[in-house]
Amino acid sequence: MFSQENYLKALTFAAKAHGEQKTPKELPYLTHLCSVAMEVIHAAVESKMDEKKSDLAITCALLHDVIEDTNTTFDEVFDAFGLEVAQGVESLSKNKQLAKNEQMADSLNRILTQPYEIQMVKLADRITNLQEPPAYWDNNKKKAYLKEARLILSCLKNSNLYLSARLEKKIQDFEKYIKE
């Protein structure tokens, strides 16, 4: 199914990279990474993915934010996990040199050049993030996040049918937080 050793290596790397970082709900950031990995693991089982593909997807799930949200570089990910993982993690990272309104489209375009295993991580990430929004989000922020989730689903839905169905349901559930 997947390698527990690879999982522990990626989890340890991510834990060190993210350090004391917290989620918007003040939980250790590792909870987010493990939630994304859990979605990917379940999808890998449901999809009967082979070990190599599962390892790639799960490793990238655990590492998906290390380049974007920490001081970790592409080269450090490459040295620890190889080119395929480093390219996957880089594609999952927003380019912060672009204007904020261009970052998601750019990231999606790069993700679409990657194998389905990487695309699955983006679906799983948004599934995990579509929980009750933080209290400080205004209605416009909620609407924009929902619109972005729909864009992610439309672009990546063919990468994994199980995760696509999960994201579609999470989008429907998130609509209750929007005031019209």
Secondary structure as a PSIPRED ss2 file (coil, helix, strand):
# PSIPRED VFORMAT (PSIPRED V4.0)

   1 M C   1.000  0.000  0.000
   2 F C   1.000  0.000  0.000
   3 S C   1.000  0.000  0.000
   4 Q H   0.000  1.000  0.000
   5 E H   0.000  1.000  0.000
   6 N H   0.000  1.000  0.000
   7 Y H   0.000  1.000  0.000
   8 L H   0.000  1.000  0.000
   9 K H   0.000  1.000  0.000
  10 A H   0.000  1.000  0.000
  11 L H   0.000  1.000  0.000
  12 T H   0.000  1.000  0.000
  13 F H   0.000  1.000  0.000
  14 A H   0.000  1.000  0.000
  15 A H   0.000  1.000  0.000
  16 K H   0.000  1.000  0.000
  17 A H   0.000  1.000  0.000
  18 H H   0.000  1.000  0.000
  19 G C   1.000  0.000  0.000
  20 E C   1.000  0.000  0.000
  21 Q C   1.000  0.000  0.000
  22 K E   0.000  0.000  1.000
  23 T C   1.000  0.000  0.000
  24 P C   1.000  0.000  0.000
  25 K C   1.000  0.000  0.000
  26 E C   1.000  0.000  0.000
  27 L C   1.000  0.000  0.000
  28 P E   0.000  0.000  1.000
  29 Y C   1.000  0.000  0.000
  30 L H   0.000  1.000  0.000
  31 T H   0.000  1.000  0.000
  32 H H   0.000  1.000  0.000
  33 L H   0.000  1.000  0.000
  34 C H   0.000  1.000  0.000
  35 S H   0.000  1.000  0.000
  36 V H   0.000  1.000  0.000
  37 A H   0.000  1.000  0.000
  38 M H   0.000  1.000  0.000
  39 E H   0.000  1.000  0.000
  40 V H   0.000  1.000  0.000
  41 I H   0.000  1.000  0.000
  42 H H   0.000  1.000  0.000
  43 A H   0.000  1.000  0.000
  44 A H   0.000  1.000  0.000
  45 V H   0.000  1.000  0.000
  46 E H   0.000  1.000  0.000
  47 S C   1.000  0.000  0.000
  48 K C   1.000  0.000  0.000
  49 M C   1.000  0.000  0.000
  50 D C   1.000  0.000  0.000
  51 E H   0.000  1.000  0.000
  52 K H   0.000  1.000  0.000
  53 K H   0.000  1.000  0.000
  54 S H   0.000  1.000  0.000
  55 D H   0.000  1.000  0.000
  56 L H   0.000  1.000  0.000
  57 A H   0.000  1.000  0.000
  58 I H   0.000  1.000  0.000
  59 T H   0.000  1.000  0.000
  60 C H   0.000  1.000  0.000
  61 A H   0.000  1.000  0.000
  62 L H   0.000  1.000  0.000
  63 L H   0.000  1.000  0.000
  64 H C   1.000  0.000  0.000
  65 D C   1.000  0.000  0.000
  66 V H   0.000  1.000  0.000
  67 I H   0.000  1.000  0.000
  68 E H   0.000  1.000  0.000
  69 D H   0.000  1.000  0.000
  70 T C   1.000  0.000  0.000
  71 N C   1.000  0.000  0.000
  72 T C   1.000  0.000  0.000
  73 T C   1.000  0.000  0.000
  74 F H   0.000  1.000  0.000
  75 D H   0.000  1.000  0.000
  76 E H   0.000  1.000  0.000
  77 V H   0.000  1.000  0.000
  78 F H   0.000  1.000  0.000
  79 D H   0.000  1.000  0.000
  80 A H   0.000  1.000  0.000
  81 F H   0.000  1.000  0.000
  82 G C   1.000  0.000  0.000
  83 L H   0.000  1.000  0.000
  84 E H   0.000  1.000  0.000
  85 V H   0.000  1.000  0.000
  86 A H   0.000  1.000  0.000
  87 Q H   0.000  1.000  0.000
  88 G H   0.000  1.000  0.000
  89 V H   0.000  1.000  0.000
  90 E H   0.000  1.000  0.000
  91 S H   0.000  1.000  0.000
  92 L C   1.000  0.000  0.000
  93 S C   1.000  0.000  0.000
  94 K C   1.000  0.000  0.000
  95 N C   1.000  0.000  0.000
  96 K C   1.000  0.000  0.000
  97 Q C   1.000  0.000  0.000
  98 L C   1.000  0.000  0.000
  99 A C   1.000  0.000  0.000
 100 K H   0.000  1.000  0.000
 101 N H   0.000  1.000  0.000
 102 E H   0.000  1.000  0.000
 103 Q H   0.000  1.000  0.000
 104 M H   0.000  1.000  0.000
 105 A H   0.000  1.000  0.000
 106 D H   0.000  1.000  0.000
 107 S H   0.000  1.000  0.000
 108 L H   0.000  1.000  0.000
 109 N H   0.000  1.000  0.000
 110 R H   0.000  1.000  0.000
 111 I H   0.000  1.000  0.000
 112 L C   1.000  0.000  0.000
 113 T C   1.000  0.000  0.000
 114 Q C   1.000  0.000  0.000
 115 P C   1.000  0.000  0.000
 116 Y H   0.000  1.000  0.000
 117 E H   0.000  1.000  0.000
 118 I H   0.000  1.000  0.000
 119 Q H   0.000  1.000  0.000
 120 M H   0.000  1.000  0.000
 121 V H   0.000  1.000  0.000
 122 K H   0.000  1.000  0.000
 123 L H   0.000  1.000  0.000
 124 A H   0.000  1.000  0.000
 125 D H   0.000  1.000  0.000
 126 R H   0.000  1.000  0.000
 127 I H   0.000  1.000  0.000
 128 T H   0.000  1.000  0.000
 129 N H   0.000  1.000  0.000
 130 L C   1.000  0.000  0.000
 131 Q C   1.000  0.000  0.000
 132 E C   1.000  0.000  0.000
 133 P C   1.000  0.000  0.000
 134 P C   1.000  0.000  0.000
 135 A C   1.000  0.000  0.000
 136 Y C   1.000  0.000  0.000
 137 W C   1.000  0.000  0.000
 138 D C   1.000  0.000  0.000
 139 N H   0.000  1.000  0.000
 140 N H   0.000  1.000  0.000
 141 K H   0.000  1.000  0.000
 142 K H   0.000  1.000  0.000
 143 K H   0.000  1.000  0.000
 144 A H   0.000  1.000  0.000
 145 Y H   0.000  1.000  0.000
 146 L H   0.000  1.000  0.000
 147 K H   0.000  1.000  0.000
 148 E H   0.000  1.000  0.000
 149 A H   0.000  1.000  0.000
 150 R H   0.000  1.000  0.000
 151 L H   0.000  1.000  0.000
 152 I H   0.000  1.000  0.000
 153 L H   0.000  1.000  0.000
 154 S H   0.000  1.000  0.000
 155 C H   0.000  1.000  0.000
 156 L H   0.000  1.000  0.000
 157 K C   1.000  0.000  0.000
 158 N C   1.000  0.000  0.000
 159 S C   1.000  0.000  0.000
 160 N C   1.000  0.000  0.000
 161 L H   0.000  1.000  0.000
 162 Y H   0.000  1.000  0.000
 163 L H   0.000  1.000  0.000
 164 S H   0.000  1.000  0.000
 165 A H   0.000  1.000  0.000
 166 R H   0.000  1.000  0.000
 167 L H   0.000  1.000  0.000
 168 E H   0.000  1.000  0.000
 169 K H   0.000  1.000  0.000
 170 K H   0.000  1.000  0.000
 171 I H   0.000  1.000  0.000
 172 Q H   0.000  1.000  0.000
 173 D H   0.000  1.000  0.000
 174 F H   0.000  1.000  0.000
 175 E H   0.000  1.000  0.000
 176 K H   0.000  1.000  0.000
 177 Y H   0.000  1.000  0.000
 178 I C   1.000  0.000  0.000
 179 K C   1.000  0.000  0.000
 180 E C   1.000  0.000  0.000
